[in-house]
Protein backbone atom coordinates (compact mmCIF):
# COMPACT_ATOMS: atom_id res chain seq x y z
CA UNK A 1 0.00 0.00 0.00
CA UNK A 2 1.37 3.40 -1.02
CA UNK A 3 1.71 5.95 1.78
CA UNK A 4 -0.27 8.99 0.74
CA UNK A 5 1.71 12.23 1.04
CA UNK A 6 1.17 15.96 1.00
CA UNK A 7 4.40 17.79 0.12
CA UNK A 8 4.56 21.39 1.32
CA UNK A 9 6.62 24.21 -0.22
CA UNK A 10 6.70 27.99 0.04
CA UNK A 11 6.65 28.56 -3.73
CA UNK A 12 4.42 27.00 -6.36
CA UNK A 13 7.40 26.40 -8.63
CA UNK A 14 8.83 23.95 -6.08
CA UNK A 15 5.84 21.63 -6.57
CA UNK A 16 6.77 20.20 -10.00
CA UNK A 17 10.30 19.61 -8.68
CA UNK A 18 8.85 17.80 -5.65
CA UNK A 19 6.67 15.63 -7.87
CA UNK A 20 9.59 14.79 -10.11
CA UNK A 21 11.86 13.94 -7.19
CA UNK A 22 9.19 11.80 -5.52
CA UNK A 23 9.57 9.20 -8.29
CA UNK A 24 5.80 8.65 -8.47
CA UNK A 25 4.61 7.02 -11.68
CA UNK A 26 1.87 9.61 -12.13
CA UNK A 27 -0.56 9.66 -15.03
CA UNK A 28 -2.49 12.92 -14.44
CA UNK A 29 -1.94 16.27 -12.74
CA UNK A 30 -4.80 18.43 -11.46
CA UNK A 31 -3.60 21.88 -10.39
CA UNK A 32 -5.75 24.29 -8.35
CA UNK A 33 -4.64 27.91 -8.61
CA UNK A 34 -5.96 31.48 -8.75
CA UNK A 35 -3.27 32.40 -11.31
CA UNK A 36 -2.20 31.21 -14.74
CA UNK A 37 1.54 31.02 -14.09
CA UNK A 38 2.82 31.61 -17.62
CA UNK A 39 5.44 34.38 -17.31
CA UNK A 40 8.09 33.02 -19.66
CA UNK A 41 10.69 35.61 -18.62
CA UNK A 42 11.35 33.48 -15.54
CA UNK A 43 12.48 30.38 -17.39
CA UNK A 44 14.88 31.96 -19.86
CA UNK A 45 18.46 30.74 -19.69
CA UNK A 46 19.82 34.11 -18.51
CA UNK A 47 17.70 33.83 -15.35
CA UNK A 48 18.13 30.11 -14.74
CA UNK A 49 21.92 30.24 -15.19
CA UNK A 50 22.30 33.26 -12.91
CA UNK A 51 20.32 31.62 -10.10
CA UNK A 52 21.34 27.98 -10.53
CA UNK A 53 23.30 28.02 -7.24
CA UNK A 54 20.44 29.62 -5.30
CA UNK A 55 17.48 27.24 -5.47
CA UNK A 56 15.28 29.22 -3.09
CA UNK A 57 15.69 32.44 -5.07
CA UNK A 58 15.21 30.61 -8.38
CA UNK A 59 11.95 29.04 -7.23
CA UNK A 60 10.74 32.35 -5.82
CA UNK A 61 11.64 34.17 -9.03
CA UNK A 62 9.94 31.49 -11.14
CA UNK A 63 6.76 31.59 -9.05
CA UNK A 64 4.94 33.35 -11.88
CA UNK A 65 6.17 30.67 -14.31
CA UNK A 66 5.13 27.63 -12.26
CA UNK A 67 2.76 26.20 -14.86
CA UNK A 68 5.43 26.52 -17.53
CA UNK A 69 7.72 24.43 -15.29
CA UNK A 70 4.95 21.83 -14.95
CA UNK A 71 4.69 21.84 -18.74
CA UNK A 72 8.43 21.44 -19.25
CA UNK A 73 8.60 18.53 -16.81
CA UNK A 74 5.46 16.64 -17.80
CA UNK A 75 3.98 17.71 -21.16
CA UNK A 76 4.95 17.03 -24.76
CA UNK A 77 2.36 19.45 -26.11
CA UNK A 78 2.59 23.20 -26.54
CA UNK A 79 4.99 25.88 -27.74
CA UNK A 80 7.03 26.12 -24.53
CA UNK A 81 8.06 22.45 -24.26
CA UNK A 82 9.05 22.57 -27.92
CA UNK A 83 11.02 25.80 -27.49
CA UNK A 84 12.69 25.35 -24.10
CA UNK A 85 13.27 21.59 -23.92
CA UNK A 86 15.53 19.43 -26.06
CA UNK A 87 13.77 16.07 -25.77
CA UNK A 88 10.40 14.56 -25.04
CA UNK A 89 9.35 13.33 -21.61
CA UNK A 90 6.75 10.85 -20.42
CA UNK A 91 3.61 12.84 -21.24
CA UNK A 92 1.16 13.47 -18.40
CA UNK A 93 -2.14 15.31 -18.99
CA UNK A 94 -2.28 18.50 -16.91
CA UNK A 95 -5.55 20.16 -15.91
CA UNK A 96 -5.62 23.62 -14.33
CA UNK A 97 -8.65 24.41 -12.17
CA UNK A 98 -8.90 28.16 -12.48
CA UNK A 99 -11.78 30.40 -11.31
CA UNK A 100 -13.50 31.94 -14.31
CA UNK A 101 -13.02 35.40 -12.78
CA UNK A 102 -9.25 34.77 -12.83
CA UNK A 103 -9.23 33.79 -16.50
CA UNK A 104 -11.11 37.00 -17.26
CA UNK A 105 -8.62 38.97 -15.15
CA UNK A 106 -5.71 37.35 -17.04
CA UNK A 107 -7.20 38.47 -20.35
CA UNK A 108 -7.90 42.00 -19.10
CA UNK A 109 -4.36 42.26 -17.69
CA UNK A 110 -2.96 41.58 -21.15
CA UNK A 111 -5.14 44.33 -22.60
CA UNK A 112 -3.99 46.71 -19.85
CA UNK A 113 -0.32 45.99 -20.65
CA UNK A 114 -0.95 46.76 -24.32
CA UNK A 115 -2.82 49.95 -23.43
CA UNK A 116 0.01 51.03 -21.12
CA UNK A 117 2.57 50.28 -23.84
CA UNK A 118 0.90 52.05 -26.77
CA UNK A 119 -1.68 54.45 -25.35
CA UNK A 120 -4.05 55.38 -28.19
CA UNK A 121 -1.59 54.19 -30.87
CA UNK A 122 -2.29 50.46 -30.54
CA UNK A 123 -1.08 48.45 -33.58
CA UNK A 124 -3.82 46.93 -35.71
CA UNK A 125 -2.66 43.36 -34.98
CA UNK A 126 -3.25 43.97 -31.24
CA UNK A 127 -6.32 46.20 -31.50
CA UNK A 128 -8.58 43.20 -32.09
CA UNK A 129 -8.15 42.23 -28.40
CA UNK A 130 -10.05 45.38 -27.46
CA UNK A 131 -12.91 44.49 -29.79
CA UNK A 132 -13.49 41.06 -28.28
CA UNK A 133 -16.34 40.44 -25.83
CA UNK A 134 -15.03 39.32 -22.44
CA UNK A 135 -16.45 35.83 -22.88
CA UNK A 136 -14.57 35.41 -26.14
CA UNK A 137 -11.41 36.64 -24.41
CA UNK A 138 -11.89 33.99 -21.71
CA UNK A 139 -12.24 31.27 -24.35
CA UNK A 140 -9.17 32.56 -26.20
CA UNK A 141 -7.14 32.49 -22.96
CA UNK A 142 -8.07 28.83 -22.44
CA UNK A 143 -7.04 27.96 -26.00
CA UNK A 144 -3.86 30.05 -25.69
CA UNK A 145 -2.84 28.22 -22.50
CA UNK A 146 -3.33 24.85 -24.17
CA UNK A 147 -1.31 25.94 -27.20
CA UNK A 148 1.54 27.37 -25.10
CA UNK A 149 1.84 24.75 -22.38
CA UNK A 150 -0.34 21.80 -23.25
CA UNK A 151 -2.42 22.53 -20.13
CA UNK A 152 -6.21 22.31 -20.21
CA UNK A 153 -7.99 24.91 -18.08
CA UNK A 154 -11.22 23.89 -16.38
CA UNK A 155 -13.00 27.12 -15.33
CA UNK A 156 -14.22 26.63 -11.78
CA UNK A 157 -15.87 28.21 -9.88
CA UNK A 158 -18.60 29.25 -10.48
CA UNK A 159 -19.07 25.80 -12.00
CA UNK A 160 -18.51 22.97 -9.52
CA UNK A 161 -15.25 21.25 -10.49
CA UNK A 162 -16.08 17.85 -9.07
CA UNK A 163 -18.11 16.37 -11.93
CA UNK A 164 -15.71 17.43 -14.67
CA UNK A 165 -12.57 16.48 -12.73
CA UNK A 166 -13.91 13.05 -11.90
CA UNK A 167 -14.73 12.60 -15.58
CA UNK A 168 -11.18 13.43 -16.73
CA UNK A 169 -9.84 11.12 -14.01
CA UNK A 170 -12.02 8.16 -14.98
CA UNK A 171 -9.08 6.16 -16.31
CA UNK A 172 -6.41 7.62 -14.03
CA UNK A 173 -4.67 5.19 -11.68
CA UNK A 174 -2.06 7.57 -10.23
CA UNK A 175 -3.30 11.19 -10.19
CA UNK A 176 -1.45 14.00 -8.44
CA UNK A 177 -3.27 17.02 -7.02
CA UNK A 178 -1.35 20.30 -6.92
CA UNK A 179 -2.76 23.01 -4.64
CA UNK A 180 -1.63 26.62 -4.62
CA UNK A 181 -3.55 27.80 -1.55
CA UNK A 182 -4.39 31.19 -3.08
CA UNK A 183 -7.04 29.24 -5.02
CA UNK A 184 -9.17 29.33 -1.86
CA UNK A 185 -11.06 32.43 -0.78
CA UNK A 186 -10.71 31.23 2.83
CA UNK A 187 -6.90 31.45 2.65
CA UNK A 188 -6.45 34.87 1.10
CA UNK A 189 -4.97 36.22 4.37
CA UNK A 190 -2.56 33.28 4.65
CA UNK A 191 -0.84 33.25 1.23
CA UNK A 192 1.79 35.34 -0.54
CA UNK A 193 -0.15 36.38 -3.64
CA UNK A 194 -3.86 36.69 -2.79
CA UNK A 195 -6.32 37.62 -5.52
CA UNK A 196 -8.09 40.64 -4.12
CA UNK A 197 -10.28 43.54 -5.15
CA UNK A 198 -10.21 46.51 -2.76
CA UNK A 199 -8.58 44.33 -0.12
CA UNK A 200 -11.19 41.58 -0.29
CA UNK A 201 -10.98 38.19 -2.06
CA UNK A 202 -12.08 38.30 -5.69
CA UNK A 203 -15.51 36.87 -6.41
CA UNK A 204 -15.87 33.15 -6.96
CA UNK A 205 -12.53 31.86 -5.76
CA UNK A 206 -12.26 28.20 -4.82
CA UNK A 207 -14.14 26.52 -2.00
CA UNK A 208 -11.93 24.61 0.45
CA UNK A 209 -14.62 22.15 1.57
CA UNK A 210 -15.52 21.20 -2.00
CA UNK A 211 -11.89 20.40 -2.81
CA UNK A 212 -11.50 18.37 0.39
CA UNK A 213 -14.61 16.44 -0.60
CA UNK A 214 -13.06 15.79 -4.01
CA UNK A 215 -9.80 14.60 -2.44
CA UNK A 216 -11.71 12.15 -0.23
CA UNK A 217 -13.42 10.72 -3.31
CA UNK A 218 -10.39 10.56 -5.64
CA UNK A 219 -7.73 9.74 -3.01
CA UNK A 220 -4.72 10.96 -5.02
CA UNK A 221 -1.58 9.29 -3.66
CA UNK A 222 0.35 12.57 -3.80
CA UNK A 223 -0.69 16.16 -3.16
CA UNK A 224 1.59 19.18 -3.42
CA UNK A 225 0.66 22.31 -1.50
CA UNK A 226 2.35 25.69 -1.85
CA UNK A 227 2.29 29.46 -1.25
CA UNK A 228 1.11 29.38 2.40
CA UNK A 229 2.96 31.72 4.74
CA UNK A 230 5.06 30.18 7.49
CA UNK A 231 2.96 32.10 10.02
CA UNK A 232 -0.11 30.21 8.78
CA UNK A 233 1.72 26.89 8.72
CA UNK A 234 2.68 27.34 12.37
CA UNK A 235 -0.70 28.61 13.55
CA UNK A 236 -2.85 25.66 14.68
CA UNK A 237 -6.00 27.75 14.18
CA UNK A 238 -5.28 28.84 10.59
CA UNK A 239 -7.12 27.57 7.53
CA UNK A 240 -3.77 26.27 6.30
CA UNK A 241 -3.47 24.06 9.39
CA UNK A 242 -7.11 23.04 8.98
CA UNK A 243 -6.34 21.84 5.45
CA UNK A 244 -3.24 19.93 6.57
CA UNK A 245 -5.07 18.44 9.58
CA UNK A 246 -7.96 17.38 7.34
CA UNK A 247 -5.52 15.65 5.00
CA UNK A 248 -3.75 14.00 7.94
CA UNK A 249 -7.09 12.69 9.18
CA UNK A 250 -7.64 10.85 5.88
CA UNK A 251 -4.19 9.31 5.81
CA UNK A 252 -1.85 11.91 4.28
CA UNK A 253 1.63 12.18 5.73
CA UNK A 254 3.15 15.65 5.56
CA UNK A 255 6.58 16.11 3.99
CA UNK A 256 8.28 19.49 3.71
CA UNK A 257 10.19 20.24 0.51
CA UNK A 258 11.49 23.82 0.13
CA UNK A 259 10.20 26.10 2.87
CA UNK A 260 11.32 29.64 3.68
CA UNK A 261 11.13 30.38 7.40
CA UNK A 262 11.08 34.16 6.98
CA UNK A 263 7.75 35.29 5.48
CA UNK A 264 9.12 38.76 4.75
CA UNK A 265 11.96 37.32 2.65
CA UNK A 266 9.62 34.87 0.92
CA UNK A 267 7.29 37.76 0.05
CA UNK A 268 10.25 39.71 -1.32
CA UNK A 269 11.08 36.79 -3.62
CA UNK A 270 7.45 36.44 -4.68
CA UNK A 271 7.44 40.09 -5.71
CA UNK A 272 10.55 39.76 -7.90
CA UNK A 273 8.80 38.47 -11.07
CA UNK A 274 6.48 41.48 -11.22
CA UNK A 275 9.33 43.86 -10.46
CA UNK A 276 11.45 42.23 -13.17
CA UNK A 277 8.66 42.35 -15.75
CA UNK A 278 7.88 46.00 -15.05
CA UNK A 279 11.56 46.97 -15.20
CA UNK A 280 12.14 45.03 -18.41
CA UNK A 281 9.19 46.71 -20.12
CA UNK A 282 10.60 50.13 -19.15
CA UNK A 283 14.07 49.09 -20.35
CA UNK A 284 12.65 48.19 -23.75
CA UNK A 285 10.71 51.44 -24.01
CA UNK A 286 13.88 53.36 -23.21
CA UNK A 287 15.49 51.57 -26.17
CA UNK A 288 12.54 52.35 -28.42
CA UNK A 289 11.46 48.69 -28.36
CA UNK A 290 8.38 46.85 -27.09
CA UNK A 291 7.65 43.62 -25.28
CA UNK A 292 4.96 43.07 -27.91
CA UNK A 293 7.32 43.56 -30.84
CA UNK A 294 7.52 40.73 -33.36
CA UNK A 295 11.27 41.28 -33.43
CA UNK A 296 13.51 39.45 -30.96
CA UNK A 297 15.10 41.49 -28.20
CA UNK A 298 17.65 38.94 -26.98
CA UNK A 299 20.47 41.40 -26.29
CA UNK A 300 18.14 43.79 -24.48
CA UNK A 301 16.87 40.93 -22.30
CA UNK A 302 20.37 39.63 -21.55
CA UNK A 303 21.63 43.07 -20.56
CA UNK A 304 18.65 43.83 -18.35
CA UNK A 305 18.59 40.39 -16.69
CA UNK A 306 22.29 40.62 -15.85
CA UNK A 307 21.91 44.07 -14.30
CA UNK A 308 18.72 43.20 -12.41
CA UNK A 309 19.93 39.90 -10.99
CA UNK A 310 23.37 41.19 -10.00
CA UNK A 311 21.56 43.76 -7.89
CA UNK A 312 19.29 41.17 -6.25
CA UNK A 313 21.58 38.20 -5.61
C-alpha positions as CSV (number, residue, x, y, z in Angstrom):
1,X,0.0,0.0,0.0
2,X,1.4,3.4,-1.0
3,X,1.7,5.9,1.8
4,X,-0.3,9.0,0.7
5,X,1.7,12.2,1.0
6,X,1.2,16.0,1.0
7,X,4.4,17.8,0.1
8,X,4.6,21.4,1.3
9,X,6.6,24.2,-0.2
10,X,6.7,28.0,0.0
11,X,6.7,28.6,-3.7
12,X,4.4,27.0,-6.4
13,X,7.4,26.4,-8.6
14,X,8.8,24.0,-6.1
15,X,5.8,21.6,-6.6
16,X,6.8,20.2,-10.0
17,X,10.3,19.6,-8.7
18,X,8.9,17.8,-5.6
19,X,6.7,15.6,-7.9
20,X,9.6,14.8,-10.1
21,X,11.9,13.9,-7.2
22,X,9.2,11.8,-5.5
23,X,9.6,9.2,-8.3
24,X,5.8,8.6,-8.5
25,X,4.6,7.0,-11.7
26,X,1.9,9.6,-12.1
27,X,-0.6,9.7,-15.0
28,X,-2.5,12.9,-14.4
29,X,-1.9,16.3,-12.7
30,X,-4.8,18.4,-11.5
31,X,-3.6,21.9,-10.4
32,X,-5.8,24.3,-8.4
33,X,-4.6,27.9,-8.6
34,X,-6.0,31.5,-8.8
35,X,-3.3,32.4,-11.3
36,X,-2.2,31.2,-14.7
37,X,1.5,31.0,-14.1
38,X,2.8,31.6,-17.6
39,X,5.4,34.4,-17.3
40,X,8.1,33.0,-19.7
41,X,10.7,35.6,-18.6
42,X,11.3,33.5,-15.5
43,X,12.5,30.4,-17.4
44,X,14.9,32.0,-19.9
45,X,18.5,30.7,-19.7
46,X,19.8,34.1,-18.5
47,X,17.7,33.8,-15.3
48,X,18.1,30.1,-14.7
49,X,21.9,30.2,-15.2
50,X,22.3,33.3,-12.9
51,X,20.3,31.6,-10.1
52,X,21.3,28.0,-10.5
53,X,23.3,28.0,-7.2
54,X,20.4,29.6,-5.3
55,X,17.5,27.2,-5.5
56,X,15.3,29.2,-3.1
57,X,15.7,32.4,-5.1
58,X,15.2,30.6,-8.4
59,X,12.0,29.0,-7.2
60,X,10.7,32.3,-5.8
61,X,11.6,34.2,-9.0
62,X,9.9,31.5,-11.1
63,X,6.8,31.6,-9.1
64,X,4.9,33.3,-11.9
65,X,6.2,30.7,-14.3
66,X,5.1,27.6,-12.3
67,X,2.8,26.2,-14.9
68,X,5.4,26.5,-17.5
69,X,7.7,24.4,-15.3
70,X,4.9,21.8,-15.0
71,X,4.7,21.8,-18.7
72,X,8.4,21.4,-19.3
73,X,8.6,18.5,-16.8
74,X,5.5,16.6,-17.8
75,X,4.0,17.7,-21.2
76,X,5.0,17.0,-24.8
77,X,2.4,19.5,-26.1
78,X,2.6,23.2,-26.5
79,X,5.0,25.9,-27.7
80,X,7.0,26.1,-24.5
81,X,8.1,22.4,-24.3
82,X,9.0,22.6,-27.9
83,X,11.0,25.8,-27.5
84,X,12.7,25.4,-24.1
85,X,13.3,21.6,-23.9
86,X,15.5,19.4,-26.1
87,X,13.8,16.1,-25.8
88,X,10.4,14.6,-25.0
89,X,9.3,13.3,-21.6
90,X,6.7,10.9,-20.4
91,X,3.6,12.8,-21.2
92,X,1.2,13.5,-18.4
93,X,-2.1,15.3,-19.0
94,X,-2.3,18.5,-16.9
95,X,-5.5,20.2,-15.9
96,X,-5.6,23.6,-14.3
97,X,-8.6,24.4,-12.2
98,X,-8.9,28.2,-12.5
99,X,-11.8,30.4,-11.3
100,X,-13.5,31.9,-14.3
101,X,-13.0,35.4,-12.8
102,X,-9.2,34.8,-12.8
103,X,-9.2,33.8,-16.5
104,X,-11.1,37.0,-17.3
105,X,-8.6,39.0,-15.1
106,X,-5.7,37.4,-17.0
107,X,-7.2,38.5,-20.4
108,X,-7.9,42.0,-19.1
109,X,-4.4,42.3,-17.7
110,X,-3.0,41.6,-21.1
111,X,-5.1,44.3,-22.6
112,X,-4.0,46.7,-19.9
113,X,-0.3,46.0,-20.7
114,X,-0.9,46.8,-24.3
115,X,-2.8,50.0,-23.4
116,X,0.0,51.0,-21.1
117,X,2.6,50.3,-23.8
118,X,0.9,52.1,-26.8
119,X,-1.7,54.5,-25.4
120,X,-4.1,55.4,-28.2
121,X,-1.6,54.2,-30.9
122,X,-2.3,50.5,-30.5
123,X,-1.1,48.5,-33.6
124,X,-3.8,46.9,-35.7
125,X,-2.7,43.4,-35.0
126,X,-3.3,44.0,-31.2
127,X,-6.3,46.2,-31.5
128,X,-8.6,43.2,-32.1
129,X,-8.1,42.2,-28.4
130,X,-10.1,45.4,-27.5
131,X,-12.9,44.5,-29.8
132,X,-13.5,41.1,-28.3
133,X,-16.3,40.4,-25.8
134,X,-15.0,39.3,-22.4
135,X,-16.5,35.8,-22.9
136,X,-14.6,35.4,-26.1
137,X,-11.4,36.6,-24.4
138,X,-11.9,34.0,-21.7
139,X,-12.2,31.3,-24.4
140,X,-9.2,32.6,-26.2
141,X,-7.1,32.5,-23.0
142,X,-8.1,28.8,-22.4
143,X,-7.0,28.0,-26.0
144,X,-3.9,30.0,-25.7
145,X,-2.8,28.2,-22.5
146,X,-3.3,24.8,-24.2
147,X,-1.3,25.9,-27.2
148,X,1.5,27.4,-25.1
149,X,1.8,24.7,-22.4
150,X,-0.3,21.8,-23.2
151,X,-2.4,22.5,-20.1
152,X,-6.2,22.3,-20.2
153,X,-8.0,24.9,-18.1
154,X,-11.2,23.9,-16.4
155,X,-13.0,27.1,-15.3
156,X,-14.2,26.6,-11.8
157,X,-15.9,28.2,-9.9
158,X,-18.6,29.2,-10.5
159,X,-19.1,25.8,-12.0
160,X,-18.5,23.0,-9.5
161,X,-15.2,21.2,-10.5
162,X,-16.1,17.8,-9.1
163,X,-18.1,16.4,-11.9
164,X,-15.7,17.4,-14.7
165,X,-12.6,16.5,-12.7
166,X,-13.9,13.1,-11.9
167,X,-14.7,12.6,-15.6
168,X,-11.2,13.4,-16.7
169,X,-9.8,11.1,-14.0
170,X,-12.0,8.2,-15.0
171,X,-9.1,6.2,-16.3
172,X,-6.4,7.6,-14.0
173,X,-4.7,5.2,-11.7
174,X,-2.1,7.6,-10.2
175,X,-3.3,11.2,-10.2
176,X,-1.5,14.0,-8.4
177,X,-3.3,17.0,-7.0
178,X,-1.3,20.3,-6.9
179,X,-2.8,23.0,-4.6
180,X,-1.6,26.6,-4.6
181,X,-3.6,27.8,-1.5
182,X,-4.4,31.2,-3.1
183,X,-7.0,29.2,-5.0
184,X,-9.2,29.3,-1.9
185,X,-11.1,32.4,-0.8
186,X,-10.7,31.2,2.8
187,X,-6.9,31.5,2.6
188,X,-6.5,34.9,1.1
189,X,-5.0,36.2,4.4
190,X,-2.6,33.3,4.7
191,X,-0.8,33.2,1.2
192,X,1.8,35.3,-0.5
193,X,-0.1,36.4,-3.6
194,X,-3.9,36.7,-2.8
195,X,-6.3,37.6,-5.5
196,X,-8.1,40.6,-4.1
197,X,-10.3,43.5,-5.1
198,X,-10.2,46.5,-2.8
199,X,-8.6,44.3,-0.1
200,X,-11.2,41.6,-0.3
201,X,-11.0,38.2,-2.1
202,X,-12.1,38.3,-5.7
203,X,-15.5,36.9,-6.4
204,X,-15.9,33.1,-7.0
205,X,-12.5,31.9,-5.8
206,X,-12.3,28.2,-4.8
207,X,-14.1,26.5,-2.0
208,X,-11.9,24.6,0.4
209,X,-14.6,22.1,1.6
210,X,-15.5,21.2,-2.0
211,X,-11.9,20.4,-2.8
212,X,-11.5,18.4,0.4
213,X,-14.6,16.4,-0.6
214,X,-13.1,15.8,-4.0
215,X,-9.8,14.6,-2.4
216,X,-11.7,12.2,-0.2
217,X,-13.4,10.7,-3.3
218,X,-10.4,10.6,-5.6
219,X,-7.7,9.7,-3.0
220,X,-4.7,11.0,-5.0
221,X,-1.6,9.3,-3.7
222,X,0.4,12.6,-3.8
223,X,-0.7,16.2,-3.2
224,X,1.6,19.2,-3.4
225,X,0.7,22.3,-1.5
226,X,2.4,25.7,-1.8
227,X,2.3,29.5,-1.2
228,X,1.1,29.4,2.4
229,X,3.0,31.7,4.7
230,X,5.1,30.2,7.5
231,X,3.0,32.1,10.0
232,X,-0.1,30.2,8.8
233,X,1.7,26.9,8.7
234,X,2.7,27.3,12.4
235,X,-0.7,28.6,13.6
236,X,-2.9,25.7,14.7
237,X,-6.0,27.7,14.2
238,X,-5.3,28.8,10.6
239,X,-7.1,27.6,7.5
240,X,-3.8,26.3,6.3
241,X,-3.5,24.1,9.4
242,X,-7.1,23.0,9.0
243,X,-6.3,21.8,5.4
244,X,-3.2,19.9,6.6
245,X,-5.1,18.4,9.6
246,X,-8.0,17.4,7.3
247,X,-5.5,15.7,5.0
248,X,-3.8,14.0,7.9
249,X,-7.1,12.7,9.2
250,X,-7.6,10.9,5.9
251,X,-4.2,9.3,5.8
252,X,-1.8,11.9,4.3
253,X,1.6,12.2,5.7
254,X,3.2,15.7,5.6
255,X,6.6,16.1,4.0
256,X,8.3,19.5,3.7
257,X,10.2,20.2,0.5
258,X,11.5,23.8,0.1
259,X,10.2,26.1,2.9
260,X,11.3,29.6,3.7
261,X,11.1,30.4,7.4
262,X,11.1,34.2,7.0
263,X,7.8,35.3,5.5
264,X,9.1,38.8,4.7
265,X,12.0,37.3,2.6
266,X,9.6,34.9,0.9
267,X,7.3,37.8,0.1
268,X,10.3,39.7,-1.3
269,X,11.1,36.8,-3.6
270,X,7.4,36.4,-4.7
271,X,7.4,40.1,-5.7
272,X,10.5,39.8,-7.9
273,X,8.8,38.5,-11.1
274,X,6.5,41.5,-11.2
275,X,9.3,43.9,-10.5
276,X,11.5,42.2,-13.2
277,X,8.7,42.3,-15.8
278,X,7.9,46.0,-15.1
279,X,11.6,47.0,-15.2
280,X,12.1,45.0,-18.4
281,X,9.2,46.7,-20.1
282,X,10.6,50.1,-19.1
283,X,14.1,49.1,-20.4
284,X,12.6,48.2,-23.8
285,X,10.7,51.4,-24.0
286,X,13.9,53.4,-23.2
287,X,15.5,51.6,-26.2
288,X,12.5,52.4,-28.4
289,X,11.5,48.7,-28.4
290,X,8.4,46.9,-27.1
291,X,7.6,43.6,-25.3
292,X,5.0,43.1,-27.9
293,X,7.3,43.6,-30.8
294,X,7.5,40.7,-33.4
295,X,11.3,41.3,-33.4
296,X,13.5,39.4,-31.0
297,X,15.1,41.5,-28.2
298,X,17.6,38.9,-27.0
299,X,20.5,41.4,-26.3
300,X,18.1,43.8,-24.5
301,X,16.9,40.9,-22.3
302,X,20.4,39.6,-21.6
303,X,21.6,43.1,-20.6
304,X,18.7,43.8,-18.3
305,X,18.6,40.4,-16.7
306,X,22.3,40.6,-15.9
307,X,21.9,44.1,-14.3
308,X,18.7,43.2,-12.4
309,X,19.9,39.9,-11.0
310,X,23.4,41.2,-10.0
311,X,21.6,43.8,-7.9
312,X,19.3,41.2,-6.3
313,X,21.6,38.2,-5.6
